[in-house]
Amino acid sequence: MNHFVLHDAEDTVAVVVVEGVKAGMALNGWIMDENKTMTLTARQDIPIGHKIALKDMAVGDTVIKYGIDIGKVVAPIEAGAHAHVHNIKTKRW
């Protein structure tokens, strides 16, 4: 079972696609463009449809989802953590 999906191996976040992701769970992910899988441990509970960080990111880093720049990190994010509006903001404003 895949718990999260990402399009490109260079993405820094992926989308959680199942209910019930809890801190400490070992997760499986599918890299769609390469038809490969990866594993990651969840550091926090993450709701379905929300993003999970695939690597550690520092303030100011660019966040990549589906191969596209979706914003910048505004609070440090560890791999496996919930990546959302509390630690990522758009670069538009």
C-alpha positions as a Python dict, from the first residue, in 0.01 Angstrom:
ca = {
    (1, 'M'): (0, 0, 0),
    (2, 'N'): (121, 348, -85),
    (3, 'H'): (61, 614, 179),
    (4, 'F'): (184, 911, -27),
    (5, 'V'): (252, 999, -391),
    (6, 'L'): (488, 1235, -571),
    (7, 'H'): (547, 1295, -938),
    (8, 'D'): (918, 1364, -958),
    (9, 'A'): (1209, 1228, -755),
    (10, 'E'): (1324, 1591, -712),
    (11, 'D'): (1000, 1689, -532),
    (12, 'T'): (1055, 1797, -171),
    (13, 'V'): (699, 1722, -60),
    (14, 'A'): (443, 1454, -145),
    (15, 'V'): (68, 1417, -94),
    (16, 'V'): (-69, 1180, 170),
    (17, 'V'): (-334, 964, 0),
    (18, 'V'): (-469, 755, 289),
    (19, 'E'): (-652, 824, 614),
    (20, 'G'): (-488, 764, 950),
    (21, 'V'): (-122, 857, 903),
    (22, 'K'): (14, 882, 1257),
    (23, 'A'): (350, 991, 1398),
    (24, 'G'): (599, 704, 1398),
    (25, 'M'): (434, 510, 1113),
    (26, 'A'): (656, 364, 842),
    (27, 'L'): (514, 494, 514),
    (28, 'N'): (549, 381, 155),
    (29, 'G'): (545, 631, -129),
    (30, 'W'): (518, 606, -505),
    (31, 'I'): (731, 822, -736),
    (32, 'M'): (494, 834, -1033),
    (33, 'D'): (729, 956, -1309),
    (34, 'E'): (977, 676, -1239),
    (35, 'N'): (734, 410, -1119),
    (36, 'K'): (954, 359, -813),
    (37, 'T'): (879, 348, -444),
    (38, 'M'): (1038, 501, -137),
    (39, 'T'): (993, 476, 238),
    (40, 'L'): (971, 744, 506),
    (41, 'T'): (875, 760, 872),
    (42, 'A'): (599, 1005, 964),
    (43, 'R'): (712, 1250, 1232),
    (44, 'Q'): (361, 1385, 1291),
    (45, 'D'): (1, 1290, 1226),
    (46, 'I'): (-82, 1403, 871),
    (47, 'P'): (-435, 1429, 730),
    (48, 'I'): (-524, 1281, 393),
    (49, 'G'): (-465, 1531, 112),
    (50, 'H'): (-199, 1721, 306),
    (51, 'K'): (172, 1729, 226),
    (52, 'I'): (453, 1535, 388),
    (53, 'A'): (811, 1664, 372),
    (54, 'L'): (1048, 1429, 190),
    (55, 'K'): (1366, 1592, 318),
    (56, 'D'): (1479, 1834, 586),
    (57, 'M'): (1420, 2193, 475),
    (58, 'A'): (1541, 2522, 622),
    (59, 'V'): (1377, 2864, 628),
    (60, 'G'): (1398, 3016, 280),
    (61, 'D'): (1423, 2683, 93),
    (62, 'T'): (1202, 2637, -211),
    (63, 'V'): (930, 2373, -185),
    (64, 'I'): (880, 2158, -495),
    (65, 'K'): (558, 1963, -560),
    (66, 'Y'): (478, 1794, -894),
    (67, 'G'): (807, 1939, -1022),
    (68, 'I'): (683, 2296, -960),
    (69, 'D'): (791, 2565, -712),
    (70, 'I'): (492, 2599, -477),
    (71, 'G'): (645, 2831, -219),
    (72, 'K'): (909, 2885, 44),
    (73, 'V'): (976, 2738, 386),
    (74, 'V'): (897, 2982, 670),
    (75, 'A'): (971, 2746, 962),
    (76, 'P'): (1215, 2451, 961),
    (77, 'I'): (1064, 2123, 837),
    (78, 'E'): (1204, 1776, 906),
    (79, 'A'): (1167, 1486, 664),
    (80, 'G'): (843, 1307, 752),
    (81, 'A'): (678, 1616, 902),
    (82, 'H'): (347, 1776, 808),
    (83, 'A'): (415, 2042, 544),
    (84, 'H'): (131, 2295, 529),
    (85, 'V'): (43, 2663, 578),
    (86, 'H'): (214, 2676, 918),
    (87, 'N'): (559, 2617, 761),
    (88, 'I'): (517, 2695, 388),
    (89, 'K'): (402, 3022, 227),
    (90, 'T'): (356, 3128, -133),
    (91, 'K'): (623, 3350, -288),
    (92, 'R'): (352, 3567, -448),
    (93, 'W'): (300, 3791, -145),
}
